Amino acid sequence: MSNIGQCRVCKQGLLEIVKEEKTNEIFICCDLCEGEWQTPEDAFNNQNGSRNKYGKVIYPTAKEIKSMHWNVKIFDDFN
């Protein structure tokens, strides 16, 4: 599981990098409040958010995450 830090909405959850299983679209999702954002910038600025826009999510590989070229610190926790 990879994340980009704490959720700015609920201030408790982690902003996880996830992938919708059906479309392979990678996005940011809070593990507690389930807010969703297409980019880290949107998540950090709490703009263009949604809930329940995506279907079942899985975790992308490190290679898939790097392919997004996001300019943000990524924390990895594979425990």
N, CA, C and O atoms as CSV, one atom per row, in Angstrom:
chain,resi,resn,atom,element,x,y,z
A,1,MET,N,N,0.845,-1.173,0.000
A,1,MET,CA,C,0.000,0.000,0.000
A,1,MET,C,C,0.888,1.233,0.000
A,1,MET,O,O,1.841,1.324,0.775
A,2,SER,N,N,0.575,2.167,-0.860
A,2,SER,CA,C,1.302,3.433,-0.930
A,2,SER,C,C,0.343,4.571,-0.622
A,2,SER,O,O,-0.832,4.527,-0.986
A,3,ASN,N,N,0.862,5.597,0.058
A,3,ASN,CA,C,0.018,6.738,0.365
A,3,ASN,C,C,0.818,8.021,0.225
A,3,ASN,O,O,2.044,7.997,0.112
A,4,ILE,N,N,0.105,9.146,0.233
A,4,ILE,CA,C,0.758,10.450,0.086
A,4,ILE,C,C,0.561,11.320,1.321
A,4,ILE,O,O,0.828,12.521,1.281
A,5,GLY,N,N,0.104,10.734,2.401
A,5,GLY,CA,C,-0.051,11.481,3.639
A,5,GLY,C,C,-1.462,11.458,4.177
A,5,GLY,O,O,-2.283,10.627,3.789
A,6,GLN,N,N,-1.731,12.386,5.079
A,6,GLN,CA,C,-3.012,12.442,5.789
A,6,GLN,C,C,-4.077,13.174,4.977
A,6,GLN,O,O,-3.783,14.137,4.269
A,7,CYS,N,N,-5.309,12.703,5.089
A,7,CYS,CA,C,-6.458,13.306,4.416
A,7,CYS,C,C,-6.732,14.701,4.970
A,7,CYS,O,O,-6.768,14.889,6.186
A,8,ARG,N,N,-6.925,15.673,4.092
A,8,ARG,CA,C,-7.215,17.052,4.498
A,8,ARG,C,C,-8.698,17.238,4.836
A,8,ARG,O,O,-9.076,18.259,5.410
A,9,VAL,N,N,-9.529,16.272,4.488
A,9,VAL,CA,C,-10.965,16.374,4.765
A,9,VAL,C,C,-11.279,15.849,6.166
A,9,VAL,O,O,-11.772,16.596,7.012
A,10,CYS,N,N,-10.998,14.572,6.414
A,10,CYS,CA,C,-11.336,13.984,7.719
A,10,CYS,C,C,-10.214,14.139,8.737
A,10,CYS,O,O,-10.429,13.961,9.936
A,11,LYS,N,N,-9.039,14.465,8.269
A,11,LYS,CA,C,-7.866,14.696,9.119
A,11,LYS,C,C,-7.471,13.468,9.951
A,11,LYS,O,O,-6.785,13.596,10.965
A,12,GLN,N,N,-7.906,12.283,9.517
A,12,GLN,CA,C,-7.567,11.060,10.237
A,12,GLN,C,C,-7.075,9.958,9.318
A,12,GLN,O,O,-6.194,9.182,9.688
A,13,GLY,N,N,-7.640,9.886,8.123
A,13,GLY,CA,C,-7.308,8.799,7.207
A,13,GLY,C,C,-6.051,9.070,6.408
A,13,GLY,O,O,-5.518,10.179,6.399
A,14,LEU,N,N,-5.591,8.023,5.735
A,14,LEU,CA,C,-4.456,8.127,4.832
A,14,LEU,C,C,-4.946,8.251,3.399
A,14,LEU,O,O,-5.917,7.606,3.004
A,15,LEU,N,N,-4.265,9.084,2.628
A,15,LEU,CA,C,-4.570,9.248,1.218
A,15,LEU,C,C,-3.833,8.159,0.439
A,15,LEU,O,O,-2.668,8.316,0.075
A,16,GLU,N,N,-4.530,7.064,0.194
A,16,GLU,CA,C,-3.937,5.915,-0.473
A,16,GLU,C,C,-3.954,6.091,-1.985
A,16,GLU,O,O,-4.861,6.702,-2.549
A,17,ILE,N,N,-2.937,5.545,-2.622
A,17,ILE,CA,C,-2.910,5.480,-4.083
A,17,ILE,C,C,-3.529,4.141,-4.454
A,17,ILE,O,O,-3.014,3.083,-4.092
A,18,VAL,N,N,-4.636,4.199,-5.179
A,18,VAL,CA,C,-5.375,2.989,-5.532
A,18,VAL,C,C,-5.674,2.974,-7.029
A,18,VAL,O,O,-5.461,3.955,-7.740
A,19,LYS,N,N,-6.171,1.834,-7.476
A,19,LYS,CA,C,-6.495,1.652,-8.892
A,19,LYS,C,C,-7.852,0.979,-9.006
A,19,LYS,O,O,-8.111,-0.030,-8.349
A,20,GLU,N,N,-8.717,1.542,-9.844
A,20,GLU,CA,C,-10.003,0.887,-10.072
A,20,GLU,C,C,-9.751,-0.395,-10.867
A,20,GLU,O,O,-9.114,-0.371,-11.920
A,21,GLU,N,N,-10.250,-1.490,-10.357
A,21,GLU,CA,C,-9.979,-2.791,-10.956
A,21,GLU,C,C,-10.484,-2.893,-12.403
A,21,GLU,O,O,-9.803,-3.448,-13.265
A,22,LYS,N,N,-11.650,-2.366,-12.654
A,22,LYS,CA,C,-12.267,-2.515,-13.990
A,22,LYS,C,C,-11.577,-1.667,-15.064
A,22,LYS,O,O,-11.390,-2.128,-16.190
A,23,THR,N,N,-11.197,-0.431,-14.722
A,23,THR,CA,C,-10.647,0.486,-15.729
A,23,THR,C,C,-9.139,0.686,-15.625
A,23,THR,O,O,-8.527,1.254,-16.529
A,24,ASN,N,N,-8.537,0.226,-14.535
A,24,ASN,CA,C,-7.109,0.434,-14.245
A,24,ASN,C,C,-6.753,1.901,-14.022
A,24,ASN,O,O,-5.578,2.260,-14.090
A,25,GLU,N,N,-7.740,2.754,-13.757
A,25,GLU,CA,C,-7.471,4.163,-13.485
A,25,GLU,C,C,-6.905,4.310,-12.077
A,25,GLU,O,O,-7.469,3.799,-11.109
A,26,ILE,N,N,-5.782,5.015,-11.981
A,26,ILE,CA,C,-5.122,5.240,-10.701
A,26,ILE,C,C,-5.566,6.587,-10.154
A,26,ILE,O,O,-5.622,7.578,-10.881
A,27,PHE,N,N,-5.884,6.612,-8.847
A,27,PHE,CA,C,-6.354,7.837,-8.211
A,27,PHE,C,C,-6.032,7.789,-6.726
A,27,PHE,O,O,-5.451,6.819,-6.239
A,28,ILE,N,N,-6.407,8.831,-6.017
A,28,ILE,CA,C,-6.166,8.940,-4.580
A,28,ILE,C,C,-7.487,8.719,-3.848
A,28,ILE,O,O,-8.521,9.253,-4.249
A,29,CYS,N,N,-7.449,7.930,-2.773
A,29,CYS,CA,C,-8.656,7.668,-1.987
A,29,CYS,C,C,-8.300,7.631,-0.499
A,29,CYS,O,O,-7.335,6.980,-0.099
A,30,CYS,N,N,-9.086,8.334,0.311
A,30,CYS,CA,C,-8.886,8.288,1.758
A,30,CYS,C,C,-9.392,6.949,2.280
A,30,CYS,O,O,-10.492,6.512,1.941
A,31,ASP,N,N,-8.573,6.307,3.109
A,31,ASP,CA,C,-8.957,4.997,3.630
A,31,ASP,C,C,-10.039,5.065,4.703
A,31,ASP,O,O,-10.584,4.030,5.083
A,32,LEU,N,N,-10.366,6.273,5.206
A,32,LEU,CA,C,-11.429,6.388,6.212
A,32,LEU,C,C,-12.693,7.037,5.673
A,32,LEU,O,O,-13.764,6.432,5.721
A,33,CYS,N,N,-12.590,8.257,5.161
A,33,CYS,CA,C,-13.800,8.958,4.701
A,33,CYS,C,C,-14.170,8.605,3.257
A,33,CYS,O,O,-15.243,8.978,2.781
A,34,GLU,N,N,-13.287,7.891,2.564
A,34,GLU,CA,C,-13.513,7.419,1.204
A,34,GLU,C,C,-13.637,8.538,0.176
A,34,GLU,O,O,-14.207,8.337,-0.897
A,35,GLY,N,N,-13.098,9.730,0.503
A,35,GLY,CA,C,-13.011,10.785,-0.502
A,35,GLY,C,C,-12.076,10.337,-1.615
A,35,GLY,O,O,-11.115,9.607,-1.373
A,36,GLU,N,N,-12.360,10.779,-2.841
A,36,GLU,CA,C,-11.576,10.365,-4.005
A,36,GLU,C,C,-11.127,11.594,-4.787
A,36,GLU,O,O,-11.879,12.556,-4.941
A,37,TRP,N,N,-9.892,11.549,-5.279
A,37,TRP,CA,C,-9.353,12.628,-6.099
A,37,TRP,C,C,-8.517,12.019,-7.210
A,37,TRP,O,O,-7.897,10.972,-7.027
A,38,GLN,N,N,-8.501,12.677,-8.365
A,38,GLN,CA,C,-7.732,12.156,-9.494
A,38,GLN,C,C,-6.240,12.454,-9.371
A,38,GLN,O,O,-5.424,11.732,-9.943
A,39,THR,N,N,-5.869,13.495,-8.643
A,39,THR,CA,C,-4.461,13.852,-8.504
A,39,THR,C,C,-4.126,14.180,-7.054
A,39,THR,O,O,-5.013,14.545,-6.283
A,40,PRO,N,N,-2.867,14.055,-6.676
A,40,PRO,CA,C,-2.464,14.454,-5.327
A,40,PRO,C,C,-2.743,15.931,-5.058
A,40,PRO,O,O,-3.135,16.293,-3.948
A,41,GLU,N,N,-2.546,16.782,-6.056
A,41,GLU,CA,C,-2.787,18.216,-5.881
A,41,GLU,C,C,-4.238,18.487,-5.492
A,41,GLU,O,O,-4.513,19.292,-4.602
A,42,ASP,N,N,-5.166,17.804,-6.170
A,42,ASP,CA,C,-6.580,17.964,-5.836
A,42,ASP,C,C,-6.855,17.490,-4.408
A,42,ASP,O,O,-7.611,18.126,-3.674
A,43,ALA,N,N,-6.243,16.377,-4.020
A,43,ALA,CA,C,-6.441,15.851,-2.660
A,43,ALA,C,C,-5.897,16.827,-1.624
A,43,ALA,O,O,-6.557,17.094,-0.620
A,44,PHE,N,N,-4.704,17.360,-1.855
A,44,PHE,CA,C,-4.100,18.287,-0.903
A,44,PHE,C,C,-4.867,19.601,-0.806
A,44,PHE,O,O,-4.916,20.218,0.257
A,45,ASN,N,N,-5.466,20.028,-1.916
A,45,ASN,CA,C,-6.216,21.290,-1.936
A,45,ASN,C,C,-7.708,21.091,-1.701
A,45,ASN,O,O,-8.473,22.055,-1.706
A,46,ASN,N,N,-8.127,19.835,-1.496
A,46,ASN,CA,C,-9.531,19.494,-1.287
A,46,ASN,C,C,-10.423,20.116,-2.360
A,46,ASN,O,O,-11.383,20.828,-2.066
A,47,GLN,N,N,-10.075,19.825,-3.605
A,47,GLN,CA,C,-10.887,20.300,-4.727
A,47,GLN,C,C,-11.137,19.144,-5.696
A,47,GLN,O,O,-10.346,18.204,-5.778
A,48,ASN,N,N,-12.235,19.229,-6.417
A,48,ASN,CA,C,-12.614,18.223,-7.417
A,48,ASN,C,C,-12.743,16.828,-6.819
A,48,ASN,O,O,-12.477,15.836,-7.498
A,49,GLY,N,N,-13.146,16.744,-5.571
A,49,GLY,CA,C,-13.300,15.453,-4.918
A,49,GLY,C,C,-14.624,14.789,-5.255
A,49,GLY,O,O,-15.550,15.430,-5.752
A,50,SER,N,N,-14.696,13.506,-4.980
A,50,SER,CA,C,-15.928,12.750,-5.205
A,50,SER,C,C,-15.997,11.625,-4.179
A,50,SER,O,O,-15.059,11.387,-3.417
A,51,ARG,N,N,-17.128,10.949,-4.187
A,51,ARG,CA,C,-17.307,9.721,-3.401
A,51,ARG,C,C,-18.113,8.762,-4.251
A,51,ARG,O,O,-19.061,9.155,-4.931
A,52,ASN,N,N,-17.731,7.520,-4.204
A,52,ASN,CA,C,-18.445,6.451,-4.922
A,52,ASN,C,C,-18.430,6.621,-6.438
A,52,ASN,O,O,-19.298,6.082,-7.125
A,53,LYS,N,N,-17.466,7.354,-6.964
A,53,LYS,CA,C,-17.336,7.505,-8.420
A,53,LYS,C,C,-16.778,6.230,-9.041
A,53,LYS,O,O,-17.142,5.854,-10.155
A,54,TYR,N,N,-15.896,5.579,-8.309
A,54,TYR,CA,C,-15.185,4.414,-8.827
A,54,TYR,C,C,-15.766,3.125,-8.258
A,54,TYR,O,O,-16.455,3.126,-7.238
A,55,GLY,N,N,-15.472,2.045,-8.937
A,55,GLY,CA,C,-15.889,0.731,-8.461
A,55,GLY,C,C,-14.837,0.122,-7.553
A,55,GLY,O,O,-14.105,0.833,-6.864
A,56,LYS,N,N,-14.770,-1.183,-7.560
A,56,LYS,CA,C,-13.832,-1.922,-6.710
A,56,LYS,C,C,-12.399,-1.467,-6.993
A,56,LYS,O,O,-11.989,-1.322,-8.145
A,57,VAL,N,N,-11.644,-1.244,-5.897
A,57,VAL,CA,C,-10.259,-0.803,-6.062
A,57,VAL,C,C,-9.282,-1.868,-5.592
A,57,VAL,O,O,-9.572,-2.676,-4.711
A,58,ILE,N,N,-8.101,-1.832,-6.225
A,58,ILE,CA,C,-6.977,-2.668,-5.841
A,58,ILE,C,C,-5.765,-1.746,-5.743
A,58,ILE,O,O,-5.842,-0.575,-6.114
A,59,TYR,N,N,-4.654,-2.270,-5.248
A,59,TYR,CA,C,-3.446,-1.461,-5.134
A,59,TYR,C,C,-2.599,-1.594,-6.396
A,59,TYR,O,O,-2.333,-2.707,-6.850
A,60,PRO,N,N,-2.178,-0.473,-6.962
A,60,PRO,CA,C,-1.307,-0.539,-8.137
A,60,PRO,C,C,0.103,-0.960,-7.742
A,60,PRO,O,O,0.480,-0.887,-6.572
A,61,THR,N,N,0.867,-1.396,-8.719
A,61,THR,CA,C,2.265,-1.751,-8.478
A,61,THR,C,C,3.100,-0.475,-8.371
A,61,THR,O,O,2.658,0.605,-8.763
A,62,ALA,N,N,4.296,-0.614,-7.841
A,62,ALA,CA,C,5.208,0.536,-7.748
A,62,ALA,C,C,5.493,1.100,-9.144
A,62,ALA,O,O,5.596,2.315,-9.311
A,63,LYS,N,N,5.616,0.244,-10.119
A,63,LYS,CA,C,5.869,0.675,-11.500
A,63,LYS,C,C,4.699,1.511,-12.032
A,63,LYS,O,O,4.908,2.536,-12.680
A,64,GLU,N,N,3.488,1.075,-11.759
A,64,GLU,CA,C,2.309,1.820,-12.205
A,64,GLU,C,C,2.248,3.196,-11.544
A,64,GLU,O,O,1.905,4.187,-12.188
A,65,ILE,N,N,2.583,3.248,-10.260
A,65,ILE,CA,C,2.572,4.528,-9.546
A,65,ILE,C,C,3.617,5.466,-10.134
A,65,ILE,O,O,3.334,6.643,-10.360
A,66,LYS,N,N,4.818,4.962,-10.383
A,66,LYS,CA,C,5.875,5.794,-10.961
A,66,LYS,C,C,5.494,6.315,-12.336
A,66,LYS,O,O,5.907,7.410,-12.719
A,67,SER,N,N,4.713,5.549,-13.081
A,67,SER,CA,C,4.307,5.975,-14.430
A,67,SER,C,C,3.390,7.195,-14.397
A,67,SER,O,O,3.193,7.848,-15.422
A,68,MET,N,N,2.827,7.508,-13.227
A,68,MET,CA,C,1.950,8.672,-13.102
A,68,MET,C,C,2.751,9.982,-13.063
A,68,MET,O,O,2.198,11.052,-13.317
A,69,HIS,N,N,4.027,9.900,-12.750
A,69,HIS,CA,C,4.909,11.079,-12.696
A,69,HIS,C,C,4.359,12.163,-11.774
A,69,HIS,O,O,4.440,13.352,-12.084
A,70,TRP,N,N,3.804,11.750,-10.649
A,70,TRP,CA,C,3.315,12.706,-9.662
A,70,TRP,C,C,4.496,13.272,-8.891
A,70,TRP,O,O,5.361,12.519,-8.444
A,71,ASN,N,N,4.543,14.560,-8.733
A,71,ASN,CA,C,5.615,15.224,-8.011
A,71,ASN,C,C,5.211,15.369,-6.542
A,71,ASN,O,O,4.892,16.462,-6.073
A,72,VAL,N,N,5.233,14.244,-5.833
A,72,VAL,CA,C,4.779,14.213,-4.446
A,72,VAL,C,C,5.538,13.101,-3.713
A,72,VAL,O,O,5.908,12.091,-4.311
A,73,LYS,N,N,5.759,13.299,-2.427
A,73,LYS,CA,C,6.399,12.261,-1.612
A,73,LYS,C,C,5.418,11.098,-1.451
A,73,LYS,O,O,4.263,11.284,-1.071
A,74,ILE,N,N,5.906,9.910,-1.746
A,74,ILE,CA,C,5.078,8.706,-1.639
A,74,ILE,C,C,5.634,7.833,-0.529
A,74,ILE,O,O,6.822,7.513,-0.497
A,75,PHE,N,N,4.749,7.457,0.377
A,75,PHE,CA,C,5.110,6.593,1.499
A,75,PHE,C,C,4.623,5.181,1.181
A,75,PHE,O,O,3.491,4.988,0.738
A,76,ASP,N,N,5.482,4.211,1.411
A,76,ASP,CA,C,5.124,2.811,1.147
A,76,ASP,C,C,5.041,2.050,2.453
A,76,ASP,O,O,5.910,2.182,3.314
A,77,ASP,N,N,3.991,1.251,2.601
A,77,ASP,CA,C,3.803,0.414,3.776
A,77,ASP,C,C,3.264,-0.913,3.300
A,77,ASP,O,O,2.080,-1.041,2.989
A,78,PHE,N,N,4.127,-1.888,3.245
A,78,PHE,CA,C,3.722,-3.189,2.751
A,78,PHE,C,C,3.551,-4.204,3.875
A,78,PHE,O,O,3.699,-5.406,3.657
A,79,ASN,N,N,3.238,-3.721,5.082
A,79,ASN,CA,C,3.017,-4.624,6.232
A,79,ASN,C,C,1.618,-5.164,6.223
A,79,ASN,O,O,1.249,-5.936,7.108
